[in-house]
Amino acid sequence: MKRSRRIGLLFVALDIVATIATFNTVMRLRATPAFNTFFFWPLLVPILALLIVVYLIDGYDTRTDMMALDYTSQHVIALLSAMFVVLLITFGLIGAGYALQSSRAVILLAYVALIPLTLTYRRVWTGRQARLKQQRHLVFIGDEASFATFRAECERQQTHFKAVFAAPGAAPEEGPAISVAEVLRKIDRAEFEVEGIVLREGGRMLEPAVAERLVRLHFQGIPTYTLELFHETYWRKIPLYRLNPTWLFQEGFRVAREPVFERVKRMSDLLLAGFGIVISSPILALAALGIWLEDRGPVFYGQTRIGRHQRPFRLFKLRTMRAGSATGEDRYTRPGDSRITRMGRFLRATRIDEFPQLWSVLKGDMSLIGPRAEWDRLVSDYERQIPFYHFRHMVRPGITGWAQVNYPYGANLTDTLRKLEYDLYYIRHYSFTLDASIVLKTIHTMISAKGSR
């Protein structure tokens, strides 16, 4: 079994033990006479709830930086979400006599205690691993220009491993490259630890003996990745250089290919959007009043966006800019943009301005989760400048999405390219668990006001 999987299972075991111990401790301190053994079946509900939400935020993935503030806030939100689910199940769905119904305070106090406890051993392990990662290497086999791009992305993604450039053939006398043969000798002599080997162009550039050696290393625990697979495995995005007209024929794309996934997703959209409209109506009314009181202008702002199958539709948001200012040539919002009103800054920071899009979800123009619906003028520009940009229109656009929770607000063509990589990953790897993960990350984004302008 791979070491990363063993560590993930260890975290699962620790979370189970922590949940059992915490609930027992709280119930004993409160003298709750609901049990007489250390483990009893009602604890299955809080255990499963915790395991599911932590899995959704990659809390069992050893590649996750659990020291990061972003992960910490996501972990807190995840456990609070689990607490809410347990309360709902305990007092709303399960009949009388369920042991945990003896006290709501037990559930509340247990989850409050579990937040720092489950974070502590993750942070201790991650801190130790961060030091070890700096001693491990990622061997990149390819050309020097591609290696420079790969190393820069490793730094941006805070991958922490040392990137090593290995030339497929003989290494040049000058430059950072060493030969693949030298890399293999260093591995055999245990001169450095290798996390993995990344191939720029698959195995076509390798000599048969080298390819055979990499296969043996792969089964000995030193994996070899194509560059595309490395992007998907570690960074969960699709490198655009790999796109071609037949890319869509590869494995995946269930939400676009399998009607059952599309129907279930549509039913979920209808139920949740309808519920969201009812819940958000008082907030929308107050926001509309605030917009009108500030400058007596219109409450809503409409714009033509491009949806599924490149069909245009009319999208409405709460107006956050001065009336008439959004029709100019400046197509992006800048930091400190003078066009944004005081009320608008608050609405953007809290994402309340997005709530009217729930009507677009009900109409079928949008989904709750999917690639961002872009302005038709921008789409025309992007499709001229970015090959295969139209691939993102295979699915309905969403109010939130994988790109929105992984990359900040885009204000230029480079940002659009980076966000497209995440959009295409979502389209190819769509699943209900990925959607649930996006929901938790969106809550974190809303609370932290990240990515808003």
N, C-alpha and C positions, 0 to 999 in steps of 0.2 A: 504494500500500500504506500502511495506517495506520502512524503512527509507533510505536505500542505493539507492533504485529506485527513491525516491523523490529527493535526492541530485543530482542524475544523470540528472533528468529532469530539476532541477534548473540550472545546468551547461548548458544544452541545451538552456534554455530560456535566460540565461546571454549571451551566445555566439551569439544568434540571435540579441538581443538588442545591444550588442557591435558592431556587424557587421553593423547594420543599422545606429547606431549613428556615427561610424567611417567614413563610406562612406559619410554620409550627411555632417559631419564636413569638411572632405577633399574637397568635391565638393563645399561647400560654401566658404571655404578659397580660393579656386582657381577660384571662381566666374564662375563655370560651370553651364550654364543655361539649364541643361538637365532635371530638374524635378521641380515640384512646390508643392509636398507633402512630408511628412516625409518618408513614405514607398512607393516605386513604384516597379512594377513587375520585372524589370531587376535585382534588388538586390537578387532575388531568386537564381541566379546562384552562386554568391559568398557565400551566406548563406549555400546553399547545399554543396558546395565544402568544406567549413570549417567544417561543421558538419560531413561529411563523413571521412575526413582525421583525425580529432580528435577522432572519434569513433574507427578508425583503430589502433590507438596507445593507446587505453584504457583510453582516456581522460575523459570519462563519467563513469568510473568504480571507485567506492569509495575505492577499494582495492589498487589502483595504488598509489605508493609513488610519488606524484607530486612535492615534494621538492628535489628529487634526481636529480643529474646532468644528468644522463642518460635520464630521462624523459624530462628535459628541452631541451636538444639537439634534442630529437625526436620531441618535440612540435614545435621547430623552423623549423626543416626539413619538418614537416607535413604542416605547414602553407605556407612555401615557395613552396611546391608542389601544394598546393591549388591555390596559386597565379599563378603558371605556367599554371595550368589547366584552370583557369578563363581567362587568357590572350589568350590561345589557342582557347577556345570556343568563346570568344568575337570577336577576330579579324580573326579567321580562319574558324569558322563553322556557325556563325550567319550573316545574310545578313545586308546590310547597313541600318542605321536608328536605330540600337540598342543604347540605351541611353549611356551605358558605353563606347561606341566607341569614345566619344568626347575627351578622353584623356587617354593614357596609364599610365600617371603619377598618375592619381587618383587611379587606381588599385594597383600600386606599393606602393604608400604612405600609402594607407589604410591598406594593409597587413603588412607593416613594423610597423605601429602603433598597429595593432591587436596582434602582437606577444607578446609584454610586457603586454598589457592590459589583454588578456585572460590567460596569465601565472600568473598575479598578484593575481587575486581572487582565482585561484586554489591553489597557494602557501599559501595564508592567511588561506584558509579553511583547507588545509593539515596540516599546522603547529598547528592549534587548535586541529585537530583530533589526531595528534601524541601524544599530552598530554593526551587526553581522552582515547586513545587506551591502554596506559600503565596502566589504571585503569580497563580495561575489561579483561575477562578471557576466555580462551579456555579450556574446561574440556575434558580431555582425559580419556576414560574408556577402560582399557585393562591391559596388564601386564607391569611390571616395565621396562623391557628391551626395549619393543616397545615404551614406553613413553620417555625413554632417547633418542632414535633415533628421535622421533617426535620433542622433544624439541630442539635438535641440529639442525634439519632442519628448525624449526621456526626461530632460531637465524641466520642461514645462509641466509634464505630468507628475513630476516628483517621484520618478520610479526608483531612485536611490542607487540602483546597481551601476557598476562601472561598465560603460560601453567600450568594447574593444573592436577595432577594425581589422578584419582578416581578409586578405586578398585571395580570390579563388585559386590563382596560380602562384607564381613566384612573387614575393613581395618586392616592391620597388625599393631602390637603395635609399631614397629620401621619402619622408612622409611618415604618417602615423601607423601604416599598415604593417602587419606581420603575416606570414604565410599560414594557410590552414594547417599545413603539416606541422609547423611550429606550435600552433595552438593545441593540436592533438598530442604532441610530445609533452607540453606543459600539463595537460590534463592527466596523461599517464603517469607523470612524475609527481602529480599532486602539488604543482607549484602555485596554482591558484584554483579557487572554487568557481564553478560555472553554474549560473542559474539556468541558462538556456542558450541555444544557438539559433540565430535568425538568418534566413536565406532571402536575399533580395529577389532572386529569380528562380525560386524553387531549386530542384536538383540538377537543372540542365547545365549549369556552369561547372559542375563538380566532376572530377575524375572518378571512375567507377570505384576504385579502392577507397577514396575519401567518402563517397556516398555510403558505401557499405559500413565503414567505421562509424559514421554518424547514426546509422540505423541501430548498430549495437549500443552506442551510447544512449540513444533514445530509450531503449528497453532497460538500460541500467540506471535510469532516473535522471539523465541529462537530456531534456527534450529538445527537439529541433522544430522550429516553427517556420512556415513561410511568413513573409512580412505581413501579408493580409491577416493570417491567423493570429499573429502576435497582436496586431491592432485590435482584433475582435476579442481576444482572450484577456489581455491586460487593460486595454483602454476602452473597450466596448464601443468601437466605432469602425467604420469601413474606410480604408484609405482610397481616396478618389482616383489615384493613378491606376488602380486595378479595374476600373469600370470599363465596360465595352458593351456593344449592343446586345450581347447574349448573356450579360451578367444576371438578368432577371430569371434566366432559366435554371439557375443553380438551386441548391437545396434551401428551403425556408419559405418565407413570404406567405405564411398560412393565412394571415388576415386578408390578403388580396386574392388567394387562390381557393380557399376552402370556405364555402358558404356558411357552414355551421359556426365558424369563428366570427364571421361578419354579422350573422344574425344575433348571436349572443351578445356581442359588443354593442350592437344597435339597441337591443332591449335594455341593456345596462345603461346606455346613454339616456334613453327615454325616461327610465325610472329615476335616475339620479338627477338629471336636468330638471325634471318636474319637481322633485323634492327640493332641489336647490333654489328654484324660482320662488317657491312658497316661503322657504326659510329666509331668503335674502331680500324679500320684498320690503320689509321695514327699513333695512339698511339702504336699499336703493332709493326709497322715498326720502330719507334724510339726506343722502348724497345729492339727489336732484335738487332739493331745496337749497343746499349749500352752494351748488353751482349757480343757481338762478340768483341767489342773493348777492353773490360776489360781483357779477357784471351784467345781470339781467339778460344774458344770452341764452341760446338754446341749450337744452340739457344733454341731448344725445348728439353724437358725431357719427356719420355714416361714411363708409368708404368701400369701393369695389375691390374684393379680394378674389384670389383664384383658389378653387376647391378641387375636389376629386375629379379625375379625368379632365383637368384643366378647364372646368366650367366656372365662369365668374358668378359671384353672388354678392349680395349687399350685406356687409357686416356693420353692426352698431356697437359703439362703446359709449360710456359716459364721457362727455367732453372734458378734456383736461387742459386744453390750450385756449388762448384768446380766440374769440369767434373770428373765423376767416383766416387765421394765421397758418392753418395746416394745409392750405391749398397752394402754397408757394413751391419753389423749386428745391428747397432743402428737404431731402427725402428721409433724413435720419434725425433722431432727437439727440442733441449733444448734452454733455454734462453742464448743468447750470443754464439750460436753454431758457431764454427770456420769454419765449412764447407760452411757457407753462404757467398756469395760474397757481396761486397759493393753495387753493382747494385741490387743484389738479395734482400737485406734488404729493399731497396726502393720499389721494386716490390711486396714484401710480405706485407709491411705496407699498400700499396695502393690497394692491391688485383689485380693489373694489371696482375700478373702471372697467374691468373685464367681465363683470357679472352679466351685463345684457347679452353677452354671447351665448348664454344658456338658451335664448330663444332660437339662435341659429342651430343649436344642437337639436332642439325639438323639431325644427323644420327639416332636418336632415342634411343641411349644408355643412355641418361640422360634427365632430365627435368631441367628447370631453378630453381625450388624449390622442395626440397625433402631431405631425409636423405643424409648425406655425403657418397660419394662413397669411400669405404675403400680398401686398398691394399689387394690383395688376400692372402698374407702371414699372415697379421693381422687377417683377417676374419677366417682363419683356426684355429688360436689360440682362438679367441673370441667364436667361436661356440663350442669349447671343454669346455670352462670355464664358459660360460654364457648361461643358459637354455633359449630357445626360442629367441636367438639372431637373428635367421633367419627370424623372423617376420618382421623385418625392410626391408626385400627384397621383400615385397609385391608390392612396388611401385618403379618407376624409381628413382635413386639417383639424387640429385640436386647440382647445383653450390652453392646455399645457402639454408638454412633451419631453422626450428624452433629451433633445438638444437644449431646450429651455432650462432644464435642471442641471445640465453638465457644462454649459458654456454661457458666459455673460452676454449682455445685450450686444447685438451685432450692429456696427455702424459703418461697415465698409465691405468691399468684395472679399477680402481675406477672411473676415469673420463669417461671411456667408458660406464660404468654402468649408470652414471648420465645422459649422453647425450642420451643413449638409452631410458630413461624415456620420454625425450622430443620428440624423433623421433616417439615413439609409440603414443604419444598424437596427433602428427600431422597426422599420418596415420588414427587414429580413428576419428578425428574431422575435417578432411580436409574440407575447404570451400574456395570460392574465396575471401571472406573477410579476412580469415586467411592468404592466400597467399599475399594479398595486405599489410597486417600488417607486414609480414616478409620482403617485399620489402622496406618499410619505415625504419624498424629496421636495415636492411642491409646497407642502405645508411648511417645511423648513425654510424654503426660499421666501415664502410670504412673511413668515415671522421675522426673518433676518433682513428682509427688504433687499436681498441681493438681486442684482441684475436689473433693477428698476431705474428709469430715467424720466 
